[in-house]
Amino acid sequence: MKIKIWFTQKRRGAETHRSVRFSILVKKIAIVACLLLLVSCQAKNQQAANEVQVKVARVVSGQSLEVLGMAEQPNLISPVRLIGIDAPDMRQRPWGDDAKQGLEALIGGAEQIVTLEFDLETKDKIGRTLAYVWKDKMLLNEELVKQGYALFVGRSPNHKYDQRLERSQQLARLMRQGIWKPEKPMRLTPAEFRRQFR
């Protein structure tokens, strides 16, 4: 009888010991899960700091627009210059008008929401915000080059999407899109045009 009680107590002690070990294991798993959750939230916050959603006020040209919602004041209009492209000057007809209309069509008009993604340098010499502009998961900088509305021009230090933009320009040239049409090619680059006709 004493032996039976001793075995029963020993079995209960072993079960209690297993239960305690299991409880400790569950707590460790919960701690690891919380740490992973915190790390993933931090990564999302860092990415969000590199992007901002804004409302388009108007398209100024094929490479620039004005947006609302950049600063703490949601009604303040901020100028934005698209990174990595050089669109024809508005006086460079018909390509300047075509580029502006192309960007308007891609955005879908005023009051549309777009996402601005920033690179290393966020402002140009005249104070415009430099950004990659996204609309419905489409990189508009790239699409403008692909459709032949703008040239790819890499500008240091903002090179995040240079390869995509360069491939798009090669495709536009092969497909003879926009400024690459052989019957109506653009003879001067936008930079050359601006230098000659200041």
C-alpha positions in Angstrom: 0.0 0.0 0.0 2.8 2.4 0.9 4.6 1.5 -2.3 1.4 2.2 -4.3 1.0 5.6 -2.6 4.7 6.4 -3.2 4.4 5.6 -7.0 1.2 7.7 -7.2 2.9 10.6 -5.6 6.0 10.2 -7.8 3.8 10.1 -10.9 1.9 13.3 -9.8 5.3 15.0 -9.1 6.5 14.1 -12.6 3.2 15.4 -14.1 3.5 18.6 -12.1 7.1 18.9 -13.3 6.1 18.4 -16.9 3.3 20.9 -16.5 5.7 23.5 -15.1 8.1 22.9 -18.0 5.3 23.2 -20.5 4.1 26.5 -18.9 7.7 27.9 -19.1 7.9 26.8 -22.8 4.6 28.6 -23.6 5.8 31.8 -21.9 9.1 31.7 -23.9 7.2 31.2 -27.1 4.9 34.1 -26.2 7.9 36.3 -25.5 9.6 35.4 -28.8 6.3 36.1 -30.7 6.0 39.5 -29.0 9.6 40.4 -30.0 9.0 39.3 -33.6 5.8 41.5 -33.7 7.7 44.5 -32.3 10.5 44.1 -34.9 8.0 43.8 -37.7 6.1 46.9 -36.5 9.4 48.8 -36.4 10.2 47.9 -40.0 6.8 49.1 -41.1 7.2 52.4 -39.3 10.6 52.9 -40.9 9.1 52.3 -44.3 6.2 54.6 -43.6 8.7 57.3 -42.6 10.0 57.0 -46.2 6.6 57.5 -47.8 3.6 59.8 -47.4 0.1 59.8 -49.0 -1.0 63.1 -50.4 -3.8 64.6 -52.5 -2.9 66.0 -55.9 -3.8 69.7 -56.2 -2.7 70.0 -59.9 -0.2 68.7 -62.5 2.3 71.5 -63.4 4.2 69.7 -66.1 5.3 66.3 -67.2 7.7 66.1 -64.3 6.2 68.2 -61.5 3.0 68.6 -59.6 1.5 70.3 -56.6 0.1 68.3 -53.7 -1.8 68.9 -50.4 -1.0 67.1 -47.1 2.8 67.1 -47.0 3.3 69.1 -43.9 1.5 69.5 -40.6 -0.9 71.8 -42.4 -3.1 69.7 -44.6 -4.2 72.6 -46.8 -0.7 73.8 -47.6 0.3 73.3 -51.3 3.8 71.7 -51.8 5.6 71.5 -55.1 6.9 68.0 -56.0 9.5 67.1 -58.7 9.6 63.5 -59.9 12.9 61.8 -59.4 14.9 60.3 -62.3 13.1 61.9 -65.2 13.4 64.9 -67.4 10.2 65.8 -69.2 10.0 68.3 -72.1 9.6 71.9 -71.1 6.1 73.2 -71.5 7.4 75.5 -74.3 8.8 72.5 -76.2 5.7 71.8 -78.3 4.0 69.4 -78.7 6.0 67.2 -76.3 5.7 69.4 -73.2 1.9 69.4 -73.5 1.9 65.7 -74.2 4.0 64.9 -71.1 1.7 67.0 -68.8 -1.4 65.4 -70.2 0.3 62.0 -69.9 1.0 62.6 -66.2 -2.6 63.9 -65.6 -4.0 60.8 -67.3 -1.9 58.5 -65.1 -2.9 60.3 -61.9 -6.5 60.5 -62.9 -7.0 64.3 -62.3 -6.9 66.6 -59.3 -8.0 65.5 -55.9 -6.5 62.0 -56.4 -4.5 60.3 -53.7 -0.9 59.3 -54.6 2.0 58.0 -52.5 5.3 59.9 -52.5 8.4 57.7 -51.8 11.6 59.5 -50.9 15.2 58.7 -51.6 18.4 60.0 -50.0 17.9 63.6 -51.1 14.4 64.9 -50.5 14.7 68.5 -51.8 16.1 70.1 -55.0 17.9 73.5 -55.2 14.7 75.5 -55.5 13.0 73.8 -52.5 10.7 71.3 -54.4 10.2 67.9 -52.8 11.9 65.1 -54.8 9.9 61.9 -54.9 8.9 58.7 -56.7 5.2 59.0 -57.2 3.0 55.8 -56.9 -0.6 55.4 -57.9 -2.4 52.1 -57.5 1.0 50.2 -57.2 2.2 51.9 -60.5 5.5 53.9 -60.4 4.5 57.0 -62.4 8.1 58.1 -63.0 8.7 54.8 -64.7 5.4 54.8 -66.7 6.1 58.3 -68.1 9.5 57.1 -69.4 8.0 53.9 -70.7 5.3 55.8 -72.7 7.9 58.1 -74.2 6.7 61.3 -72.3 10.1 61.8 -70.5 13.7 60.9 -70.5 15.5 59.0 -67.8 18.1 61.1 -66.1 19.9 59.7 -63.1 20.7 62.3 -60.5 23.0 61.7 -57.6 22.4 60.6 -54.9 18.8 59.4 -55.8 19.4 56.1 -57.7 16.9 53.7 -56.1 14.9 53.0 -59.3 17.6 53.9 -62.0 17.7 50.4 -63.5 13.9 50.3 -63.9 13.8 53.8 -65.4 16.7 53.0 -67.8 15.0 49.7 -69.0 11.8 51.7 -69.5 13.6 54.2 -71.7 15.2 51.4 -73.8 11.7 49.9 -74.3 10.2 53.3 -75.2 13.0 53.9 -77.8 12.5 50.4 -79.3 8.8 50.8 -79.5 9.2 54.3 -80.8 6.9 55.8 -78.2 6.2 59.5 -77.7 9.4 61.5 -78.0 11.0 58.6 -79.9 8.6 58.6 -82.8 10.7 58.8 -86.0 8.2 61.0 -87.9 8.2 63.6 -85.0 11.3 63.1 -82.8 12.3 65.5 -80.1 15.5 67.1 -81.4 16.7 68.8 -78.1 16.7 67.2 -74.7 14.7 69.2 -72.1 18.0 70.3 -70.5 19.4 71.5 -73.8 16.2 73.3 -74.6 16.1 75.1 -71.3 19.8 76.2 -71.8 19.1 77.6 -75.3 15.7 79.3 -74.5 16.0 80.7 -71.0 
